[in-house]
Amino acid sequence: MTESEEPRIGVFVCHCGHNIAGTVDVERVAKVAATFPHVVFSTDEMFMCSDSGQQLIRDKIKEHGLNRVVVASCSPRMHEPTFRRVVEEGGLNRYLYEQVNLREHVSWCHMHEPEAATEKAIDLVRMSVARAARLESIPVKTVQVTPRALVVGGGIAGLRAALDIADRGFEVVLVEKRPQLGGHVIHWTHMFPADRSGREVVSPMIDEVMDHDLITVYTDSKVTALDGYIGNFDITIKSNKTGEEHKVKVGAVIVATGFEPFKPIGYYAYEDSPDIMTLAELQEMPPSDELLRPSDGKPAKKLAFIGCVGSREPGVKGHEHCSRYCCSAVAKAASDLKDRVDEVVVLYQDVRTYGRGHEEIHRLAREKRVIFSKYNPDERPEVWVKRGKITMRWRDVLADDLLEFKPDILVLASAMVPPEDVEEIAKIFSLTRSSDGFFNPEHIKLAPLTTHTAGIMIAGVAQAAKNASETVVDASGAAAKAAALLARGEVEIESTVASVNPDVCSSCHTCITACPYGAMSIDESHDPPVAHVTEAKCHGCGTCAAGCPSGAITMLHSTDDQILSMVEALLMPAQMSGGEAR
């Protein structure tokens, strides 16, 4: 459409089954919307996101010559891309579309006030119609993609991701901070449920990675800087040993930085005896026909485990999460070691063997007469060491008895926690972190492998505590997303970004300080220098526009005129009514 064209707006109100219509009188909303200025068509539909609902929009755009579309349905986060695509297929610019959230913002939060909810819905639609009348076409922009990926982390997730991407024909740069690949898994003596050692699992992957023509490996190295945007990231890699730096350009990034086993210092006399160890340390002991005590090398006859050490602790920052792998791993270790020792006792808060086939591991341990004893987390077991001997005392919840046991070896199933340099990694890659310290995905259900920084994915335990099988699945998923991005050659970027008026800009640097995404800079080539927006980095948050003292920055698709029109429609509804319902 051209700027001189009179707005012709179509309004489509969705029932969303019973989600909206169960509270809001959607037929009334559609009828009232038909009386608003510039609205030439208004209707309600059971499911606007359905194939028939989408086709209705396309048909009505053509039939009524619509040049603006307003859909009143659910959250834009869920279906705005869907409806933007639909209006494009109808021949309109995608930014001549406006969405009203009647589900989360009206029906779900006012389900006991149907009349008030309906009035609110009418107000929101009126505001969106006023805004739609002032929407402008914005060109869709693209950037070229560098067909190379960066994988940060050389554990089982990083190895799997690197191989999947390289096998699709794209170059991969793999960076591992330790001197060798394999992460923690390579040190484990057994993995469930396949009964293979960690080295058996990852060694073939390491060999493939090292021999692959398209994979470049940097061990004992770290990523120290990242600049650029989706499709064009500039990466700086620094060797921990020599300090030498390498510059690499990549199109996509997968962060697979894994975890560290929690060191239970201050827990259960961990530092008082070499015979008190973590589950990770137990798994790293060399295999033998007998389980030998580290303190004197003599065969151990009695073995004990304590679960949830450093996990599920309310009030302890970063330790409130369940580490998920521990219950199954303890059951597996206890079952295996029962064949080599006389007695095995497992102390637990709860047993959560949630994975496929994991309950069978727990059942097998019980069949072998492994003793499982439940303790109250508010009354933790006591452990002390005297003359090299370990003593445990606790109250069994189910029997309500005070019990005592003297194991030769005590194993603490400690939590998975983020690596020590997690904060540094978060800053470099502009990642947010959840309460457990791991990285947040873009959306836990809708986008579990991508992040809020376009072009950067997360995989495996970088996101949350997981077992090795889940980690590998995550890595392949992230690799598929990265490969799909690299295969495009070019990628669309959001056009609703900041725009600078150079005639007004005073080059005060306020926007540079305010921008959380590093999208603002100073264009020194302009005389005088003015603020410059790197559009591929801009997320359209508006922080720079709000902070600009000169009023030089405008947010495309959220201009002052568009926002004020919504305010006027709310405060002066009479001016937005009149005419007959269609």
Backbone torsions as a table, in degrees:
resi	resn	phi	psi	omega
1	MET	NA	159.3	176.4
2	THR	-101.1	163.1	-177.0
3	GLU	-63.6	-25.8	-176.0
4	SER	-82.1	-12.5	-178.7
5	GLU	-66.8	139.2	175.7
6	GLU	-71.7	132.4	178.6
7	PRO	-59.1	132.2	173.7
8	ARG	-124.7	103.4	-168.4
9	ILE	-104.2	135.3	172.0
10	GLY	-109.5	132.7	-179.7
11	VAL	-113.9	129.1	-178.0
12	PHE	-126.3	113.5	-175.9
13	VAL	-104.5	127.8	-173.9
14	CYS	-99.3	135.9	173.2
15	HIS	-74.2	-31.3	-173.0
16	CYS	51.1	49.8	-174.7
17	GLY	64.0	-118.1	177.4
18	HIS	-105.3	-3.1	-175.4
19	ASN	-61.9	-42.6	178.5
20	ILE	-100.8	-48.9	-174.5
21	ALA	-66.5	-19.2	177.7
22	GLY	-67.8	-19.6	179.8
23	THR	-119.3	-44.5	-173.8
24	VAL	-95.7	137.7	173.7
25	ASP	-80.1	86.5	-172.7
26	VAL	-67.1	-31.6	178.4
27	GLU	-64.3	-39.9	177.6
28	ARG	-66.1	-40.9	178.7
29	VAL	-59.0	-46.4	-179.5
30	ALA	-64.3	-38.6	-179.0
31	LYS	-66.6	-43.4	179.0
32	VAL	-67.6	-38.5	-179.4
33	ALA	-60.0	-28.9	-179.5
34	ALA	-65.9	-17.2	-178.9
35	THR	-90.6	-5.3	-176.8
36	PHE	-75.4	148.7	178.5
37	PRO	-54.4	139.3	175.8
38	HIS	74.6	-3.5	178.1
39	VAL	-84.7	116.8	-179.2
40	VAL	-106.5	-9.5	176.3
41	PHE	-152.6	137.0	177.4
42	SER	-147.9	135.7	-179.1
43	THR	-154.6	169.9	173.0
44	ASP	-121.0	153.2	-175.4
45	GLU	-145.9	146.4	-177.4
46	MET	-60.2	-51.7	179.1
47	PHE	-136.2	103.6	-180.0
48	MET	-67.5	-28.1	-177.3
49	CYS	-80.8	-8.9	179.5
50	SER	-70.3	168.1	178.7
51	ASP	-58.9	-41.2	-179.4
52	SER	-69.2	-36.6	177.8
53	GLY	-65.5	-42.3	178.4
54	GLN	-65.3	-40.4	179.6
55	GLN	-66.2	-33.6	177.5
56	LEU	-59.8	-43.2	179.2
57	ILE	-62.5	-46.0	-179.6
58	ARG	-61.5	-42.1	-178.3
59	ASP	-66.0	-42.2	-176.0
60	LYS	-73.7	-29.3	173.7
61	ILE	-59.4	-44.4	-179.3
62	LYS	-73.0	-43.3	-174.9
63	GLU	-66.5	-40.6	-174.3
64	HIS	-106.5	4.0	-179.2
65	GLY	61.5	38.8	-178.4
66	LEU	-66.0	138.6	173.1
67	ASN	-123.1	7.5	170.7
68	ARG	-144.8	145.7	178.6
69	VAL	-132.4	132.2	173.9
70	VAL	-119.6	124.1	175.5
71	VAL	-113.6	123.3	177.2
72	ALA	-103.9	104.5	-173.3
73	SER	-147.6	-118.8	-176.6
74	CYS	-103.4	-158.6	-176.0
75	SER	-67.8	134.7	174.6
76	PRO	-57.9	-27.7	179.5
77	ARG	-59.6	-31.4	-177.0
78	MET	-86.3	-45.8	-169.4
79	HIS	-127.0	6.5	176.5
80	GLU	-58.6	-44.2	177.1
81	PRO	-60.1	-35.7	179.1
82	THR	-61.0	-51.1	-175.9
83	PHE	-73.6	-30.3	173.7
84	ARG	-61.7	-41.4	178.5
85	ARG	-64.4	-38.9	-178.7
86	VAL	-63.3	-45.8	-178.8
87	VAL	-67.5	-31.1	174.9
88	GLU	-64.4	-42.1	178.1
89	GLU	-65.5	-23.0	176.3
90	GLY	-84.7	-2.0	175.7
91	GLY	101.0	7.7	-179.8
92	LEU	-104.5	159.7	170.7
93	ASN	-67.9	139.3	-175.3
94	ARG	-60.7	-23.1	-177.1
95	TYR	-90.5	7.7	172.0
96	LEU	-96.3	29.8	-179.0
97	TYR	-123.1	140.6	179.7
98	GLU	-133.6	136.6	-178.8
99	GLN	-118.5	137.3	176.9
100	VAL	-109.7	133.3	-178.7
101	ASN	-94.5	94.4	178.4
102	LEU	-91.2	-10.8	-178.0
103	ARG	-85.8	-68.2	-178.2
104	GLU	-68.3	-37.3	-173.7
105	HIS	-87.0	-12.3	-177.6
106	VAL	-129.7	-72.1	-169.1
107	SER	-65.2	-41.7	-176.9
108	TRP	-71.7	-32.3	-177.5
109	CYS	-95.4	-4.6	178.7
110	HIS	-132.3	36.5	-172.8
111	MET	-65.0	-19.5	179.3
112	HIS	-97.9	6.8	-179.4
113	GLU	-131.9	68.4	-173.4
114	PRO	-61.0	-39.3	-179.7
115	GLU	-65.7	-49.0	179.4
116	ALA	-64.0	-37.4	179.0
117	ALA	-63.0	-40.5	179.0
118	THR	-65.2	-41.4	177.9
119	GLU	-63.8	-40.4	177.9
120	LYS	-64.2	-40.9	178.8
121	ALA	-60.3	-41.9	178.3
122	ILE	-63.2	-42.1	178.2
123	ASP	-60.6	-45.3	-178.2
124	LEU	-65.3	-39.9	178.1
125	VAL	-66.6	-41.6	177.1
126	ARG	-57.5	-44.9	179.9
127	MET	-63.5	-41.2	-177.9
128	SER	-70.9	-34.0	176.0
129	VAL	-64.5	-42.4	178.4
130	ALA	-61.5	-41.3	178.1
131	ARG	-67.2	-42.6	-177.6
132	ALA	-59.4	-34.1	-179.5
133	ALA	-64.5	-19.6	-178.4
134	ARG	-109.3	6.7	177.6
135	LEU	-68.2	149.7	179.4
136	GLU	-125.8	151.2	175.3
137	SER	-65.8	137.2	176.5
138	ILE	-125.8	127.9	-179.3
139	PRO	-64.2	141.8	175.8
140	VAL	-79.5	128.7	-174.2
141	LYS	-110.8	150.1	179.5
142	THR	-133.0	158.3	173.5
143	VAL	-130.9	151.4	177.3
144	GLN	-72.4	149.6	-178.2
145	VAL	-110.8	127.2	173.0
146	THR	-74.2	121.6	-173.6
147	PRO	-79.4	56.9	179.7
148	ARG	-146.1	142.0	-178.3
149	ALA	-117.8	149.7	173.1
150	LEU	-108.1	130.4	173.5
151	VAL	-116.6	121.2	-178.3
152	VAL	-102.2	110.8	-178.5
153	GLY	117.8	126.0	-176.9
154	GLY	-109.0	27.4	173.9
155	GLY	-81.0	-163.3	-175.3
156	ILE	-64.4	-33.0	178.1
157	ALA	-69.7	-46.9	-179.5
158	GLY	-63.8	-39.8	178.8
159	LEU	-63.1	-46.1	-179.1
160	ARG	-63.9	-44.2	-179.7
161	ALA	-63.1	-44.7	-179.2
162	ALA	-61.5	-43.4	-179.9
163	LEU	-66.5	-41.5	-179.2
164	ASP	-62.7	-41.3	-179.8
165	ILE	-70.0	-45.6	-178.9
166	ALA	-64.0	-36.9	179.2
167	ASP	-67.5	-15.5	175.1
168	ARG	-90.8	2.9	173.4
169	GLY	95.9	14.2	-179.9
170	PHE	-111.3	146.6	177.3
171	GLU	-68.9	146.9	179.2
172	VAL	-133.5	136.0	171.2
173	VAL	-110.6	118.6	-177.4
174	LEU	-109.1	123.9	-177.4
175	VAL	-117.5	125.3	178.5
176	GLU	-126.9	130.3	-175.7
177	LYS	-76.2	-20.4	178.8
178	ARG	-89.2	164.2	-179.3
179	PRO	-67.0	-20.1	-179.0
180	GLN	-131.7	156.1	176.2
181	LEU	-81.1	164.6	175.2
182	GLY	117.2	-17.0	178.0
183	GLY	58.5	-148.0	179.8
184	HIS	-75.8	-30.0	-172.8
185	VAL	-59.7	-35.5	-175.2
186	ILE	-63.6	-19.9	-178.7
187	HIS	-92.4	-8.2	-175.2
188	TRP	-79.7	135.6	-177.5
189	THR	-80.4	-23.0	175.3
190	HIS	-153.3	149.3	177.5
191	MET	-127.8	138.4	179.4
192	PHE	-98.3	155.6	-1.0
193	PRO	-93.0	7.8	-171.9
194	ALA	-84.6	-8.2	-179.9
195	ASP	57.5	41.2	174.1
196	ARG	-116.0	151.9	177.2
197	SER	-75.8	158.0	177.8
198	GLY	-60.9	-37.3	179.4
199	ARG	-64.4	-37.3	177.9
200	GLU	-64.0	-32.7	-177.6
201	VAL	-77.4	-47.5	-170.7
202	VAL	-93.3	-22.0	-178.3
203	SER	-58.3	-44.5	176.3
204	PRO	-62.1	-34.7	178.4
205	MET	-67.5	-40.8	178.2
206	ILE	-62.4	-43.3	179.2
207	ASP	-61.3	-42.9	178.7
208	GLU	-62.1	-42.9	-179.3
209	VAL	-63.3	-46.6	-176.9
210	MET	-66.9	-29.0	-177.9
211	ASP	-92.3	-8.3	-174.2
212	HIS	-75.7	130.1	-177.1
213	ASP	-66.1	-24.6	-174.7
214	LEU	-97.8	1.0	-177.7
215	ILE	-111.8	124.6	174.0
216	THR	-106.7	126.3	-174.0
217	VAL	-110.2	131.3	172.0
218	TYR	-118.5	105.7	174.8
219	THR	-97.0	163.9	-177.5
220	ASP	52.4	40.8	-175.2
221	SER	-141.1	161.4	178.9
222	LYS	-136.9	151.3	169.7
223	VAL	-81.0	121.2	-176.4
224	THR	-106.5	-14.9	-179.5
225	ALA	-157.3	146.9	174.9
226	LEU	-138.1	132.0	176.1
227	ASP	-136.9	166.1	178.3
228	GLY	101.7	-154.2	-172.1
229	TYR	-156.6	176.8	-177.2
230	ILE	-49.3	130.3	-178.7
231	GLY	87.5	-19.9	-175.9
232	ASN	-146.8	70.0	176.9
233	PHE	-94.3	134.4	174.1
234	ASP	-101.7	117.4	-173.1
235	ILE	-111.2	138.0	172.6
236	THR	-112.1	123.9	179.8
237	ILE	-114.4	129.7	-176.9
238	LYS	-120.5	131.4	177.8
239	SER	-73.5	130.0	177.8
240	ASN	-67.5	-26.6	-174.0
241	LYS	-87.1	-47.8	-173.6
242	THR	-104.0	-17.0	-176.5
243	GLY	80.1	0.5	-179.7
244	GLU	-66.9	139.9	-178.8
245	GLU	-110.7	144.9	176.6
246	HIS	-126.6	135.9	177.5
247	LYS	-103.4	129.9	-178.5
248	VAL	-135.1	141.1	174.5
249	LYS	-107.0	129.1	-178.6
250	VAL	-133.9	161.6	179.4
251	GLY	-99.3	-24.1	-178.3
252	ALA	-146.1	156.0	-177.5
253	VAL	-132.5	136.2	171.1
254	ILE	-118.9	120.4	177.8
255	VAL	-95.4	113.4	-179.0
256	ALA	-130.5	60.9	-170.7
257	THR	-85.6	-3.5	170.6
258	GLY	68.3	-143.8	-171.7
259	PHE	-145.9	175.3	168.6
260	GLU	-125.7	139.7	173.8
261	PRO	-68.2	133.4	179.7
262	PHE	-63.7	128.0	176.4
263	LYS	-87.3	109.7	-171.8
264	PRO	-80.2	53.2	178.1
265	ILE	-66.1	126.3	-176.5
266	GLY	91.8	-1.8	179.2
267	TYR	-107.2	129.4	167.6
268	TYR	47.6	43.7	175.1
269	ALA	56.9	32.8	-175.0
270	TYR	-55.6	-40.0	-176.0
271	GLU	-87.7	-2.3	-173.6
272	ASP	-88.4	-12.3	-178.9
273	SER	-155.0	138.3	174.8
274	PRO	-66.9	-13.8	178.9
275	ASP	-83.5	-2.2	172.9
276	ILE	-105.9	115.6	-172.2
277	MET	-138.1	167.1	175.5
278	THR	-86.1	165.1	177.7
279	LEU	-62.6	-36.5	177.6
280	ALA	-62.6	-41.0	179.1
281	GLU	-67.8	-35.5	175.9
282	LEU	-63.3	-42.0	-178.1
283	GLN	-68.8	-20.1	-179.8
284	GLU	-91.0	-4.5	178.2
285	MET	-69.2	139.1	179.8
286	PRO	-62.1	139.8	-178.5
287	PRO	-65.3	145.2	177.4
288	SER	-156.0	165.8	-179.4
289	ASP	-69.3	-26.6	178.4
290	GLU	-123.6	150.1	175.2
291	LEU	-86.1	115.7	-174.6
292	LEU	-102.1	139.6	176.9
293	ARG	-72.0	130.6	179.0
294	PRO	-60.5	-29.3	-174.2
295	SER	-68.3	-39.1	-175.7
296	ASP	-136.3	-1.0	178.1
297	GLY	76.4	6.4	179.4
298	LYS	-84.4	152.3	-179.7
299	PRO	-62.2	136.5	176.7
300	ALA	-87.3	137.9	179.2
301	LYS	-110.0	-25.1	-179.2
302	LYS	-125.7	132.9	-175.0
303	LEU	-132.4	140.9	178.5
304	ALA	-133.5	148.4	174.8
305	PHE	-124.0	145.3	169.7
306	ILE	-124.6	126.2	-177.5
307	GLY	-92.5	167.7	175.5
308	CYS	58.2	38.9	178.3
309	VAL	-83.1	107.4	-175.8
310	GLY	86.9	2.2	176.4
311	SER	-112.6	155.8	173.4
312	ARG	53.7	48.8	-179.6
313	GLU	-116.4	92.9	-179.9
314	PRO	-57.0	135.8	178.5
315	GLY	91.8	-14.3	178.0
316	VAL	-98.8	111.9	-173.3
317	LYS	-57.5	127.1	177.2
318	GLY	82.5	-1.8	-176.7
319	HIS	-120.2	16.3	-177.7
320	GLU	-84.6	-11.7	-175.4
321	HIS	-84.4	153.7	168.9
322	CYS	-81.4	133.2	-177.3
323	SER	-85.1	-1.4	164.6
324	ARG	69.8	-43.2	-175.3
325	TYR	-81.6	-21.8	-164.3
326	CYS	-62.5	-46.9	-175.2
327	CYS	-60.7	-46.0	179.6
328	SER	-67.9	-40.3	-179.6
329	ALA	-65.6	-40.3	177.9
330	VAL	-65.3	-44.8	179.5
331	ALA	-60.6	-40.6	179.7
332	LYS	-66.3	-47.7	-179.9
333	ALA	-63.4	-42.6	-179.7
334	ALA	-63.7	-41.7	179.1
335	SER	-63.3	-44.7	-179.9
336	ASP	-65.3	-44.5	-174.6
337	LEU	-76.0	-18.2	178.3
338	LYS	-62.7	-23.5	177.7
339	ASP	-73.8	-14.5	-175.7
340	ARG	-115.4	-9.6	178.5
341	VAL	-127.4	168.9	-176.6
342	ASP	-83.7	-35.4	-172.2
343	GLU	-144.7	134.4	177.2
344	VAL	-130.3	128.7	179.6
345	VAL	-122.6	131.9	178.0
346	VAL	-117.0	119.4	175.4
347	LEU	-97.0	130.6	-174.4
348	TYR	-142.1	154.7	169.2
349	GLN	-82.7	-53.2	174.7
350	ASP	-146.4	156.4	174.8
351	VAL	-104.9	120.6	-176.9
352	ARG	-125.1	67.0	177.4
353	THR	-86.4	79.0	-166.3
354	TYR	-84.8	-21.1	-170.6
355	GLY	-77.4	164.3	179.5
356	ARG	-63.7	123.8	-178.9
357	GLY	83.0	-5.2	-176.2
358	HIS	-76.0	-31.1	178.5
359	GLU	-64.6	-30.6	177.5
360	GLU	-65.3	-33.2	176.8
361	ILE	-63.8	-44.4	178.4
362	HIS	-63.9	-41.9	179.9
363	ARG	-64.1	-40.2	178.9
364	LEU	-62.9	-40.6	178.3
365	ALA	-61.1	-41.1	179.2
366	ARG	-68.0	-37.3	178.3
367	GLU	-64.2	-27.9	177.9
368	LYS	-85.1	8.6	178.2
369	ARG	71.2	29.3	167.9
370	VAL	-70.6	132.7	-176.3
371	ILE	-92.0	121.6	176.1
372	PHE	-105.5	124.1	-177.1
373	SER	-126.9	123.7	-177.2
374	LYS	-87.9	130.1	176.4
375	TYR	-115.3	157.8	178.9
376	ASN	-83.9	124.2	-179.1
377	PRO	-61.2	-20.8	176.6
378	ASP	-84.1	-5.7	179.6
379	GLU	-137.4	73.0	-170.9
380	ARG	-68.7	154.9	177.3
381	PRO	-60.4	149.6	174.8
382	GLU	-101.1	136.9	179.0
383	VAL	-134.1	132.8	174.8
384	TRP	-144.7	157.0	-179.0
385	VAL	-118.9	127.4	179.1
386	LYS	-136.8	121.4	-176.4
387	ARG	53.7	40.7	176.3
388	GLY	79.7	-1.1	-178.5
389	LYS	-102.6	137.4	-178.6
390	ILE	-94.4	134.8	175.1
391	THR	-128.1	135.4	177.6
392	MET	-121.2	142.8	175.6
393	ARG	-141.5	133.8	-179.1
394	TRP	-157.8	163.4	176.1
395	ARG	-102.4	122.5	177.0
396	ASP	-76.9	122.2	-175.5
397	VAL	-64.3	-42.7	-174.7
398	LEU	-72.9	-37.9	179.7
399	ALA	-91.6	-14.9	-175.9
400	ASP	54.2	42.5	178.5
401	ASP	-120.3	146.8	173.1
402	LEU	-87.2	117.0	-173.9
403	LEU	-112.4	155.2	177.9
404	GLU	-136.8	142.1	-178.0
405	PHE	-146.7	143.2	180.0
406	LYS	-121.3	88.3	-177.6
407	PRO	-80.3	155.5	172.0
408	ASP	-78.4	-32.6	177.4
409	ILE	-135.8	135.2	175.8
410	LEU	-115.7	127.0	-177.9
411	VAL	-112.6	126.1	179.5
412	LEU	-102.4	117.0	177.9
413	ALA	-80.0	93.1	-172.4
414	SER	-89.9	161.8	-172.6
415	ALA	-71.5	158.2	163.9
416	MET	-86.4	125.5	178.5
417	VAL	-128.3	159.4	179.6
418	PRO	-62.1	153.0	177.8
419	PRO	-64.1	161.1	-175.2
420	GLU	-60.2	-33.1	-176.8
421	ASP	-92.7	22.1	-176.0
422	VAL	-62.9	-36.0	-179.5
423	GLU	-66.4	-40.4	178.1
424	GLU	-63.3	-42.5	179.1
425	ILE	-64.2	-41.9	-179.9
426	ALA	-60.0	-40.6	-179.9
427	LYS	-68.4	-42.3	-177.7
428	ILE	-63.0	-43.1	-173.8
429	PHE	-101.3	9.0	178.3
430	SER	54.6	49.6	-179.8
431	LEU	-104.0	146.5	174.1
432	THR	-97.3	160.4	-176.6
433	ARG	-124.2	147.0	178.0
434	SER	-86.6	-179.6	-176.2
435	SER	-63.8	-24.2	178.6
436	ASP	-85.0	-1.4	175.4
437	GLY	95.7	-15.0	178.9
438	PHE	-80.5	171.8	-174.7
439	PHE	-79.3	142.4	177.3
440	ASN	-81.3	136.7	168.5
441	PRO	-79.2	170.6	177.7
442	GLU	-61.2	-42.5	175.9
443	HIS	-154.4	129.7	-171.4
444	ILE	-61.6	-27.8	-179.6
445	LYS	-108.9	-46.4	-174.3
446	LEU	-80.9	-28.0	-177.9
447	ALA	-146.6	68.1	-173.0
448	PRO	-75.5	-11.6	-175.8
449	LEU	-112.6	-11.9	178.5
450	THR	-102.0	164.9	-179.5
451	THR	-119.8	177.6	179.1
452	HIS	-71.8	-12.8	173.9
453	THR	-93.5	109.6	-175.0
454	ALA	-57.5	133.7	178.5
455	GLY	93.5	-5.5	179.7
456	ILE	-114.5	121.9	179.8
457	MET	-108.5	159.8	172.8
458	ILE	-124.4	150.6	-177.1
459	ALA	-145.4	147.3	173.6
460	GLY	69.1	-143.3	-173.8
461	VAL	-74.6	-4.5	170.8
462	ALA	-60.8	-27.5	-179.1
463	GLN	-92.3	-40.3	-177.9
464	ALA	-171.1	164.8	178.7
465	ALA	-62.0	127.6	-179.1
466	LYS	-148.7	163.8	173.7
467	ASN	-88.6	176.8	-173.1
468	ALA	-64.9	-37.3	-179.1
469	SER	-64.0	-45.5	178.4
470	GLU	-63.7	-37.2	-179.0
471	THR	-62.9	-42.4	180.0
472	VAL	-65.6	-41.0	178.1
473	VAL	-62.3	-45.3	176.5
474	ASP	-56.0	-46.5	-176.7
475	ALA	-61.8	-42.0	178.6
476	SER	-66.5	-37.1	177.3
477	GLY	-64.5	-45.5	178.2
478	ALA	-63.7	-38.8	178.5
479	ALA	-63.8	-39.4	178.7
480	ALA	-63.2	-41.0	178.0
481	LYS	-65.6	-42.9	179.5
482	ALA	-64.4	-43.0	-179.6
483	ALA	-65.0	-37.9	178.0
484	ALA	-63.1	-38.0	177.4
485	LEU	-66.1	-46.1	-178.4
486	LEU	-65.5	-31.0	-175.9
487	ALA	-74.4	-16.8	-175.8
488	ARG	-70.0	-29.6	-175.9
489	GLY	83.6	-41.9	172.7
490	GLU	-145.0	156.1	-176.0
491	VAL	-134.7	142.1	176.7
492	GLU	-71.9	143.7	173.5
493	ILE	-118.9	156.5	-179.0
494	GLU	-64.8	132.8	-178.6
495	SER	-92.3	-10.8	-179.3
496	THR	-84.2	74.8	-173.7
497	VAL	-121.9	177.6	178.2
498	ALA	-74.8	147.9	177.7
499	SER	-133.8	131.8	-175.5
500	VAL	-102.8	131.5	171.9
501	ASN	-90.1	105.6	-174.1
502	PRO	-65.7	-20.8	-179.6
503	ASP	-73.7	-18.8	-177.4
504	VAL	-106.6	-26.3	-175.2
505	CYS	-61.1	133.9	179.4
506	SER	-104.6	5.7	178.0
507	SER	56.0	45.4	-176.7
508	CYS	-86.3	-9.8	178.4
509	HIS	73.7	5.3	179.2
510	THR	-60.1	-41.3	-178.6
511	CYS	-65.3	-34.3	179.8
512	ILE	-66.0	-41.9	178.5
513	THR	-66.9	-37.2	-173.9
514	ALA	-78.0	-32.2	-171.6
515	CYS	-66.3	121.3	-179.9
516	PRO	-80.8	-5.5	-174.9
517	TYR	-114.2	3.9	179.6
518	GLY	66.1	28.0	-176.8
519	ALA	-86.4	-14.3	-176.4
520	MET	-101.2	141.6	177.0
521	SER	-150.5	178.5	177.8
522	ILE	-107.9	126.2	177.8
523	ASP	-85.8	98.0	-178.0
524	GLU	-72.0	-18.0	-179.5
525	SER	-74.4	-18.5	178.5
526	HIS	-82.4	143.4	-180.0
527	ASP	-117.0	108.8	-1.4
528	PRO	-77.5	167.1	178.8
529	PRO	-58.3	142.6	-180.0
530	VAL	-136.7	165.0	177.2
531	ALA	-66.4	146.1	-179.1
532	HIS	-132.3	138.8	179.6
533	VAL	-103.9	122.8	168.9
534	THR	-84.9	99.0	-168.1
535	GLU	-61.9	-31.4	-179.6
536	ALA	-68.6	-21.3	177.6
537	LYS	-91.0	-23.8	-173.3
538	CYS	-70.7	134.5	178.3
539	HIS	-103.9	3.5	177.9
540	GLY	67.3	28.5	-176.1
541	CYS	-74.8	-23.3	177.0
542	GLY	85.4	3.5	-179.2
543	THR	-60.3	-40.2	-178.9
544	CYS	-66.8	-41.3	-179.7
545	ALA	-65.3	-38.6	179.7
546	ALA	-67.2	-33.0	-176.9
547	GLY	-89.2	-15.6	-175.0
548	CYS	-66.4	115.5	-178.1
549	PRO	-73.4	-16.6	-178.3
550	SER	-94.4	-9.3	-175.8
551	GLY	67.6	29.2	-174.9
552	ALA	-85.9	-12.2	-173.6
553	ILE	-108.4	129.5	176.8
554	THR	-117.1	139.9	175.5
555	MET	-94.2	112.3	178.1
556	LEU	-59.8	134.8	-178.6
557	HIS	78.1	-1.2	173.8
558	SER	-142.5	54.2	-177.6
559	THR	-74.5	163.9	178.4
560	ASP	-58.4	-41.6	-178.6
561	ASP	-61.6	-42.2	-179.6
562	GLN	-66.7	-41.6	-178.7
563	ILE	-71.0	-42.8	-180.0
564	LEU	-65.5	-31.2	177.4
565	SER	-63.3	-34.6	177.5
566	MET	-68.8	-40.3	178.8
567	VAL	-63.1	-44.2	179.6
568	GLU	-63.5	-39.7	179.6
569	ALA	-64.1	-33.0	178.8
570	LEU	-75.9	-43.2	-174.6
571	LEU	-82.1	-24.6	-179.0
572	MET	-128.6	65.8	-174.7
573	PRO	-63.1	-26.1	-178.6
574	ALA	-61.4	-31.6	-179.3
575	GLN	-75.2	-12.1	-179.6
576	MET	-106.1	18.1	-179.0
577	SER	-127.4	171.1	178.8
578	GLY	125.3	149.7	-179.2
579	GLY	97.2	176.2	-177.6
580	GLU	-97.4	149.2	174.5
581	ALA	-70.6	137.9	-178.1
582	ARG	-99.4	NA	NA
